[in-house]
């Protein structure tokens, strides 16, 4: 028995800000104070509040230390762990109230959250199966194998109303029922852990913080559809997740929770890891399966759907990590419990990766139907530096930008589609007035051009042409006809592409065009970038009041565009100016600006 | 995914080849073995030159075209050697809106190479990557296993200086 537990976040965000060093320093100090028998240090998964990492919580007090530095460790050990005095100065200040600490659940960031998929993240040691079992882990698998028929399992998942969390939102129970209905024989269960949306990291956090939940859920899916082999396709870019998954699979095998005759039943199931190799299109289900087969990850037309003809030509169920993370609790607590959360057509909770221009970047899990305003202003703590909110981007390269006027719409699958975006995997990037919407559309198109697999023409060539028009606009070289052409092209790409990548690639353009048309027009007609981002449209000007007439800028200008005599304010001839920025670097008075 | 045939002469050793043959032996016969083999081969050689692809094709009894097709499809596979210090700038959305594009430009300018290239002395290679998942620290770059977060353009010279010995 330990009298204190120190939980240090070992997720990627906190690891990047040095939590490994914190753990070593802690272990060293604890040893030096002879507390090894009394205090246990545990590396957990993500707590969610990545902006304040590295994060550390000490129980039983529940003291939440944020932005911990190695230098702070001796004080925390000698004061808190030895003398029992919490180092209030180093706590996350929102948890400090009149010298007592309040529970994390009452802080602005956590108060509105409801943790279902993330319930064990930041709570257990992901590398220890006993901690997962201690949180009712593998109970659902036990229940399924001893009390339920495969039909019962499918019915329970169907009744819960769970929809695919990877973005498409297809009802999970129905997917399972299709595969279950196929004749007996070789079938497969796959997990899509190829989280490709740049700016989304919820799946990674589940894999890093609670890998067993995915294993348990996949075994349940295997039982439900009659499959005895599963594959987890995980990004190679997530080394921590890969390592913890492998450890978890080994532990599950050692404990008889994977392999032959699981828990004494006649059900066999085993899992294998396959690493992705950096191709966004492999998030598409048919492409992912082709990639597991060891080929170029190109999608193929559907039907036949994977439930009929999937991996290696056999019936296959493929779900996303977050979808699986909900399954064991649905089995244990019942379909009604799950269906009681959320909106009419979108049940349960959704995890969002909150990023961009927002105070509390991190992972949040909220019931479906929460409004964007609650997420951004309350949980996210609003926008830093007093800037104004411009748009929230959801759905990554397949989604769209949501303007301020729609902040109060309850978030669910159908509402987001109705306003021209989509749920996607749950990336939520906040943009302020300094973000140029044309530039953002171009950014996403550059991504899809790069990631288009090249198999079908509308996507391969269409996205490239779309990118070129956007590039022209950001350089001030486009006409209003280009805008019409661009819009028309968007609809062609959407209608004619083979897979989801191409069908949704124009969404960032269409949604910004819909809500921020004036910004496009400013670029085209006025040759101005209102947000001051598009370099080609900025002009350099010298502030007469700040310029001392030192002549340095005029000397460094390669185009001879700066005129003026000693001790007199200089001027830039915008026609000659190459916008190279050399003058700004040289100016010692901060007198030159881009406008 | 701008892969081309490398202009750097192949310098694989007998030991590396032996290791590769072991890897092929371990996976051969397994369904979908090609990608895991290529991933491990890249771990051995640091990249996947055509010479290595030929060995894999020969040992697995598949065509070189199939191996090359896979090698050029996935951005993780590199046909060019990487620098001693691999710099990756995250151009995921969260980092991008916080200015990682400017950091990337500054690195290209300072190192006088484009993304995907390596400096002539083999010291630095530069690439853009899509989200390493440290969005809380945006904008982020990595140099081998070191992570640098909450960057501004002016941090670039200081970071490079650490590796200029």
Interface residues (C-beta under 8 A of the other chain):
Chain A: X12 X13 X15 X16 X17 X49 X50 X51 X52 X53 X196 X197 X198 X199 X200 X201 X204 X236 X237 X238 X274 X275 X276 X277 X278 X279 X280 X291 X292 X293 X294 X295 X296 X297 X312 X353 X355 X356 X357 X361 X362 X393 X396 X427 X429 X431 X435 X440 X443 X444 X447 X450 X453
Chain B: X1 X31 X32 X33 X34 X35 X36 X38 X39 X66 X69 X70 X73 X74 X75 X76 X77 X91 X92 X93 X94 X95 X96 X97 X98 X129 X130 X131 X132 X133 X134 X135 X136 X137 X138 X140 X147 X149
